[in-house]
Amino acid sequence: MSRMFKEFFSQKRGDVRKQRAAIKAILQKGPSNVTKISEETRYAKELVVWNLMGMLKWGDVEVVAEEEGELTYGIKEV
């Protein structure tokens, strides 16, 4: 396993919850891509992607579009 993923998987649960809450707050304003989320949260793009993959897995977000080779994510409507 790469160093980066070890780092992400060894995070405390509370830290992950804070990260995902920050990402979700941005997405509640409207769909956004990794670059914009990273800029607003000041999290590394790798960390944003890692969190978005978890949020996709649990059905919190969905891919809503693709622009200039980058996926755009939005809150999944139930």
Stockholm file with secondary structure:
# STOCKHOLM 1.0

chainA/1-78         MSRMFKEFFSQKRGDVRKQRAAIKAILQKGPSNVTKISEETRYAKELVVWNLMGMLKWGDVEVVAEEEGELTYGIKEV
#=GR chainA/1-78 SS CCHHHHHHHTSCHHHHHHHHHHHHHHHHHSCEEHHHHHHHHCCCHHHHHHHHHHHHHTTSEEEEEEETTEEEEEECCC
#=GC SS_cons        CCHHHHHHHTSCHHHHHHHHHHHHHHHHHSCEEHHHHHHHHCCCHHHHHHHHHHHHHTTSEEEEEEETTEEEEEECCC
//
